[in-house]
């Protein structure tokens, strides 16, 4: 990248009288000009300010004004060429993101007793165990659960690490949302199975939707939302963020999500934004929550990440970098299989792959 540079070619000053005059040798012409010291200083300052003004008016940022020996002036700037190049790259990335076929695939988190959690999800929440995979050489086991096949539904990936029976959920993770046709009936079933209900069924504050909150055996919260039949019952993942507008912009541009709705609740001092790849009633969405005045949270070590499907992990990684994300794993295939992935952090440090 070349940056524009403005420089005045070393005019040489020969002082004739320290108090009365100086001699300027013009290197462009052969003539000689005699100036008083005051005039010389005025001319020098005028030249410097004119150069800076011209750079600022053209949208450039000035840097070092003095360089080299004597009274040489060198003003260097990172200018419009660099900005234009960045803007062009971002525009191309946005065009590609709009065409990319993206879908939220699964959410990953850690549990202390895999069989206990599978039992709770299948018996109390009506999920199906889709598959289970043990990796003894790396000392962990995965279980995938959900309400339909992985290739068409958002699912949960539970991870059990050998010998670890407890994790810290922290304060940043919020809850998962599950759409059910009858919240009260579901809550009664959960109670009968020994589950923990933290909020009894009833209308949401300021609205009409009937909801309830429960906890699984590891302390993860689930919001039950009363809705009619839906192709995607596992409908929400709620995460807390420190700057909602910043997060919305990142997920729109870097991940190509749509802002489905935004609701401010000044009475309870929080604002939410629903982001996703389709309407809430038929797709899983990301619910971002901003609590007034809170900019940082403790993420603990229990929740891991969300996986998002893309046509091209290499272009996705470049877009993430362009729009303020941090790539923590450069794009490429996973060892031993053909699946290509990249991993990144959003501005709040939430991980996606």
Beta strands, then each sheet from edge to edge (+ up, - down):
strand 1: 5-8
strand 2: 12-17
strand 3: 21-25
strand 4: 32-35
strand 5: 61-62
strand 6: 73-78
strand 7: 103-110
strand 8: 128-135
strand 9: 140-146
strand 10: 155-161
strand 11: 173-180
strand 12: 196-203
strand 13: 210-215
strand 14: 221-226
strand 15: 234-240
strand 16: 258-265
strand 17: 270-276
strand 18: 285-291
strand 19: 303-309
strand 20: 326-333
strand 21: 340-345
strand 22: 351-352
sheet 1: 1+ 6- 5+
sheet 2: 2+ 3- 4+
sheet 3: 8+ 9- 10+ 7+ 19-
sheet 4: 12+ 13- 14+ 11+ 15- 18- 17+ 16-
sheet 5: 20+ 21- 22+
end
